[in-house]
Amino acid sequence: MSTPSHPIEGQIVLLAGARASVTLPQLSALLERVHGHLAERRESYERRFECIECPDTVYYLVGIDHWERVAADLHLEDREIDAVRRAHEEQFRRDGRRLDRLDEFETALDIRHPVALG
């Protein structure tokens, strides 16, 4: 099995896909496609958004309409972008737990969405 080209862990991919009714192969492909799109914009994210660095992942805290714009750019269905958004949020929470900063990370989720880049 090849290493995915996105920073979302396998368990999270499974959970996010199940909650959004997207199969594992579909979500894995979506995450790779979206990650490529996001990575092309990394420089813009660095200038515009707050950044939280974790050991293997960098999170940019973006506005609430971010995922809708990504969906429009990539012509994704609502359930597809919902699964991608959920995956990024759950990975953010997992890193918050690992760093013993979950309360801080949860507070950030009240007003912004995380974009995970590896």
Helices and strands as residue ranges (DSSP letters): H 10-20, H 24-39, H 42-48, E 50-53, E 58-62, H 66-74, H 78-98, H 102-109, E 113-117
